[in-house]
């Protein structure tokens, strides 16, 4: 059911990731209710200043840009807990106290709009769960979706979980050339509703097909290969 939709060469996969970078960062920002427009997102990513925005919102976009650059600088790196912590430390830079960065959450958190209370993550169990996902017999796309959903529901960190999970899921996909995961703004309302249901039930039967059918993007070749 969740077969890979795309089979891209490494250079094509990186091209796709770079081509959709602004859209992906904008979507990740909107997923976290960061008040920013697409043009302003592009301007910030291009290294120029934007007036009228909160300093914190600008920093969050810069953090996403830096984390993405880290991924694209070496897409062959192994996805393990230390790698994920590194991504989170970039995503949450300036947002969390230093003692809460580069470490798993060690206290209780709540999720807005949900009665679900995630357990405090135990490092050995997290490592095993990540290994089980990465080494499963599922397609790469399904592995990426399974990791994204697991990391969001587990709330591994104090904050920035969806952003970190999204980047890491994309890293899995880009490395294998199976496309990118982008939860576009037009799908956010439905995504949020399905995620609340998933948080409370742990049932992936609705959110997973939704992500697969609407949020996997790639290069659909016709008769030509436009960037050869």
C-alpha positions in Angstrom: 0.0 0.0 0.0 2.8 2.4 0.8 5.2 1.7 -2.0 7.8 4.2 -3.0 6.3 6.7 -5.5 9.6 7.8 -6.9 13.0 6.4 -7.8 15.4 9.2 -8.2 19.2 9.2 -8.5 21.1 10.9 -5.7 21.8 14.1 -7.7 18.1 14.2 -8.7 17.0 13.7 -5.1 19.2 16.5 -3.8 18.1 18.8 -6.7 14.5 18.1 -5.7 15.2 18.9 -2.0 16.9 22.1 -2.9 14.2 23.1 -5.4 11.5 22.6 -2.8 13.5 23.9 0.2 11.6 27.2 0.7 8.3 25.5 0.3 9.2 22.8 2.8 10.6 25.3 5.4 7.5 27.5 4.9 5.2 24.5 5.5 7.2 23.4 8.5 6.9 26.9 9.9 3.2 27.1 9.4 2.8 23.6 10.9 4.1 25.2 14.1 1.9 28.3 13.8 4.8 30.6 13.0 3.3 33.8 11.6 5.1 34.3 8.4 4.4 34.5 4.6 6.0 32.5 1.8 7.8 35.6 0.3 9.2 36.5 3.8 10.4 32.9 4.3 12.3 33.0 1.0 13.8 36.4 1.8 15.0 35.1 5.2 16.4 31.9 3.7 18.3 34.0 1.1 20.0 35.9 4.0 18.2 39.2 3.8 16.4 41.0 6.6 12.6 41.4 6.8 10.9 44.2 8.7 7.8 43.7 10.8 8.4 40.1 11.9 9.1 38.9 15.4 12.8 38.2 16.1 11.8 34.7 17.4 9.9 33.9 14.2 12.9 34.9 12.1 15.2 32.8 14.2 13.0 29.8 13.8 13.1 30.1 10.0 16.9 30.5 10.1 17.1 27.4 12.4 15.1 25.4 9.9 17.4 26.6 7.1 20.5 25.6 9.0 19.2 22.2 9.9 18.2 21.6 6.2 21.7 22.7 5.1 23.2 20.2 7.5 21.1 17.4 6.1 21.9 18.3 2.5 25.6 18.6 3.1 25.8 14.9 3.7 22.6 12.9 2.9 24.5 9.6 3.3 24.9 10.1 7.1 23.1 7.4 9.2 19.9 8.3 10.9 20.4 7.4 14.6 19.5 9.2 17.8 22.7 11.2 17.9 22.0 12.5 14.4 18.4 13.3 15.4 19.6 15.2 18.5 21.9 17.2 16.3 19.0 18.2 14.0 16.9 19.1 17.1 19.7 21.3 18.5 19.7 23.3 15.3 15.9 23.5 15.1 15.5 24.6 18.7 18.5 27.0 18.9 17.6 30.1 20.9 14.2 28.6 21.6 14.9 26.4 24.5 17.3 26.7 27.5 20.7 25.1 26.7 20.1 22.4 29.2 17.1 21.2 27.2 18.9 21.0 23.8 20.7 17.9 22.5 19.0 15.7 25.1 15.7 13.8 25.3 12.8 15.3 27.2 13.0 14.3 30.9 9.7 15.8 32.1 6.0 15.9 31.3 4.6 17.8 28.4 1.1 18.3 27.0 -0.2 18.6 23.4 -2.6 21.4 22.7 -6.1 20.2 21.8 -5.4 16.6 23.0 -5.9 14.7 26.2 -2.9 12.5 25.3 0.0 12.6 27.7 3.2 11.3 26.2 5.4 9.2 28.4 8.9 10.5 29.3 11.2 8.9 26.6 13.7 6.3 27.7 16.9 6.6 25.6 17.4 2.8 25.2 13.8 2.3 24.1 14.0 5.3 21.7 17.2 3.9 20.1 15.6 0.5 19.7 12.4 2.0 18.2 14.4 4.0 15.6 16.5 1.0 14.7 13.3 -1.1 14.2 11.8 1.5 11.9 15.0 2.1 9.9 15.7 -1.7 9.5 12.2 -2.8 8.8 11.2 -4.5 5.5 8.8 -1.6 4.7 9.4 0.7 1.7 11.6 3.7 2.4 8.6 6.0 2.1 6.7 4.0 4.7 9.8 4.1 7.0 9.9 7.8 6.7 6.2 8.2 7.5 6.5 5.7 10.4 9.4 7.7 11.9 7.6 11.0 11.5 4.5 9.7 13.2 6.5 8.0 16.0 8.6 11.0 16.8 5.7 13.4 16.8 3.6 11.2 19.1 6.6 10.3 21.4 7.4 14.0 21.8 11.1 13.1 22.2 12.1 16.7 23.0 10.7 19.6 25.0 9.7 21.5 21.8 10.3 21.5 18.1 9.2 17.9 17.7 7.2 18.1 14.4 9.9 20.3 12.8 12.7 17.9 13.8 10.6 14.8 12.8 9.8 16.3 9.5 13.4 17.1 8.6 14.5 13.6 9.7 11.8 11.9 7.7 12.8 14.0 4.7 16.4 12.9 5.2 15.4 9.3 5.0 13.5 9.9 1.8 16.2 12.1 0.1 18.9 9.7 0.9 17.0 6.9 -0.9 15.7 9.1 -3.7 12.0 8.5 -3.0 10.8 12.2 -3.0 10.2 14.7 -0.2 7.5 15.1 2.5 5.8 18.5 2.4 2.6 19.1 4.4 1.3 22.1 2.4 -0.6 24.8 4.1 -3.8 23.8 2.3 -3.7 20.4 4.1 -2.8 21.7 7.6 -6.4 21.8 9.0 -7.0 18.2 8.0 -3.5 17.2 9.1 -4.0 18.7 12.6 -7.3 17.0 13.1 -6.0 13.6 12.0 -2.9 14.1 14.2 -5.0 14.8 17.3 -6.9 11.6 16.6 -3.6 9.7 16.2 -2.2 11.2 19.4 -5.1 9.9 21.4 -5.5 6.5 19.8 -2.1 5.6 18.3 -4.1 4.4 15.3 -2.2 5.3 12.1 -4.9 4.0 9.7 -6.1 7.6 8.8 -3.1 9.9 9.2 -0.7 7.6 7.4 -2.7 7.3 4.1 -3.4 11.0 4.3 0.3 11.8 4.4 1.1 9.3 1.7 -1.6 10.4 -0.7 -1.3 14.2 -0.3 2.2 15.0 1.0 4.7 13.0 -1.0 6.3 15.1 -3.7 8.8 14.2 -6.4 9.8 14.7 -10.0 7.2 13.4 -12.5 9.1 13.0 -15.7 7.2 13.1 -19.0 9.2 13.1 -22.2 12.1 15.1 -21.1 14.5 15.5 -18.1 14.5 19.3 -17.7 17.7 19.7 -15.6 20.0 17.3 -17.5 
